[in-house]
């Protein structure tokens, strides 16, 4: 009984946590060209969130707002940049037919996960 309770608790904790991954590297202005100023770094972030019932209920946020504003911009400011120049961004569609074709978690259509990726150049 204790093992079952421990397993259920561990599964619930995993299910209710999202994942954020940030990779960055510093670059010189002679190596990378940016139109918005002097390039400082290239940053890539990936966020993973959980939704329920055809993406209608968001359990753990993993959308464009979090990826761009909370991850890419904050990482750029930490590295000494003033703004970012977005190069690429993508997210899991959640409306229309895509709600039916989402990436199913262990229980199809009841729990789904969403993934958002962004790549930007941090500039001064």
N, C-alpha and C positions, 0 to 999 in steps of 0.2 A: 504494500500500500504506500509506503514511504517513497519507493522508487517511482511509482506512478505519479504521485504528487510532485516530486522533484522534476520529473520529465515534463509534466504539464506546465509547471511554473517556468522552466527553462524555455519551452516552446513559446509561451506567452511573452516572455521578455524578448526573445529573438523577433517575434512577430511585431512587437510594438516599437522596435527601434529601427530607425532609418540608417542609412549609411551615406557618408560624405567622404569623397576621396579628392584630394587636391595634389596636383603635381606642378612644380614650377622650376624654372631655371632662369638665372640671370643672363642677360645678353648685352652686348655692346652696340653702340649706335652704328658702328661700321659693319656689323654682322647682320642686323635685321633692320629693315626699313619700315617705319610707321608714319602715317600721314598726319597723326594728331600731335606729334611732338617727338621727344627723344625716347626711344624704347629702353625700358629697364629690364623687363622680364617677359617670358612667355608662360602663361598659366593655363592649365587644363583642370577642369573640375567635373566630377560626376556625382550626382545625388540619386539616391534610391529611396522611394517612398512606398507606402502601402495605402491602398484604397479598398473599399468594400462595395458590394452590390453594384456591379457594372460601373465603377468609378464614381458613384454618386456620393459616397461618404469618404472623406479623406481622413485616414487614421494617422499617418505620418507624412508630413509634407515633403515632397520631392518634386518641385515644379520649377518653372523658369524663374520665378521671383526669388526663390531660395538660391538657385544656382548662380544667377547673375548678381543680384544685389547683396546677398549675404555671404557668398563664398568668393566669387571672382573679384568683386570690388574690394572687399575687406582684405583679401590676400594681396591685392595690388597696393593698397594703402600701407599695409604692413611692410612691403618691400620698398616703400618710398615713392611710389608713383602717385599721381593726382587723379588719373582717370584710366579707363581701359578702352581699347579698340577691339571690338568683337570681331572675330574671324569666322567662328562657326558656333552654332547652337542647335540642339535638337532635343525633342522631348517625345515621350510616348503620347500619341493622340488618345483623347478620352471621350470624344463625342461621336455620335452617329454609329455607324457600323463598327468603328474601332472599339467601342465599348464592349461589343460582343466578341471581338477578336483580340482582346487584351492578353497580356502574358499572364496565364493563370498561375496562381500559387497552389498550395496543396488542395484547396477546395475551389474548383473552377467556378467562376462568376461570382462567388461570394467574397473571396479575397483575391486581389490582384496587386502586382507591384508595378510602379511606374519608374522610369529612368530618364534623367535629364542630363545632358552633357553640354559643356561650353568650353570654348577655347578663345583666349584673348591675349592681346599684347598690352602689358602695362606700360603706360607712357607718362613722362613728366611734362 
